[in-house]
Amino acid sequence: MKPPRASRCSGGRSPNKTCSPVLLCLFFFVLTCGCLLAQGDEAKFGRLREEMVRAQIATERWSGFEAVHNPLVLDAMRTTPRHRFVSTELESHAYDDRPLPIGYGQTISQPYIVARMTELLEPKKAHRVLEIGTGSGYQAAILSPLVARVYTIEIIEPLGNAARQRLADLGYTNIEVRVGDGYFGWPEQAPFDCIIVTAAANHIPPPLVEQLKPGGRMVIPVGNPFQIQTLMLVTKGSKGPRDLQVRSVMPVAFVALTGGPKPK
């Protein structure tokens, strides 16, 4: 009795030779669909960013807060993919007019606040900027196209490490992330043209004032947790660390700045 013959695809060819073109076509079909979906998502998010800038940032807000006018800041807000700095579950809310949680009790700030604080720094292409409170990396990403170099410090190690990887994956090459206590700044890289603090302190940290260049600007929320805080603009003069002009900008609500001197 002859053994049963192996089944073959049509034409008498081996299954691999006959079926592989079908699998190849299926692969390219799936790949094409994936690319089209990705392009559709990017177009959708692009429209959401445009609307975010138009409705939330570039026009005077109902609360009376000033509109943001710097065209370079507005361009950075239009082009930075905020949805890549929040969890997948929150992507659909990335361009809402509110802060969003990023884990460990921290948040990504409301888009308007990010834009307003950035504009207050008056960033220039040659500037070196220090950020205290990296979070998910969004504020650093907004600053990246506006300045020469961004140094950013995050005290929560998992957040700092994740932000470093995220920024690298997105192609940001002029941002350096350090895990550490931002209260004391980054003395090895000082002085800085600008300093931005994205958590509320109950006073302006002296180490940050020392690391600010004469003529430099610092934007920092000041106040206690669970109370109305004040966004302050600090401008340093040329006569030493006490030569400061401090201006109250507007009420804000930030998470607390952790770290600082240890109680004796």
Buried (B, 14 or more C-beta within 10 A) or exposed (E): EEEEEEEEEEEEEEEEEBEEEEEEEEEEEEEEEEEEEEEEEEEEBEEBBEEBBEEBBBEEBEEEBEBBEBEBBBEBBBEBBBBBBBEEEBBEEBBBEEBBEBEEEBBBBBBBBBBBBBBBBBBEEEBBBBBBBBBBBBBBBBBBBBBBBBBBBBBBEEBBEBBBEBBEEBEBEBBBBBBBBBBBBBEEBBBBBBBBBBBBBEEBBBBBBBBBBEEBBBBBBBBEEEEEBBBBBBBBEEEEEEEBEEEEBBEBBBBBBBBBEEEE
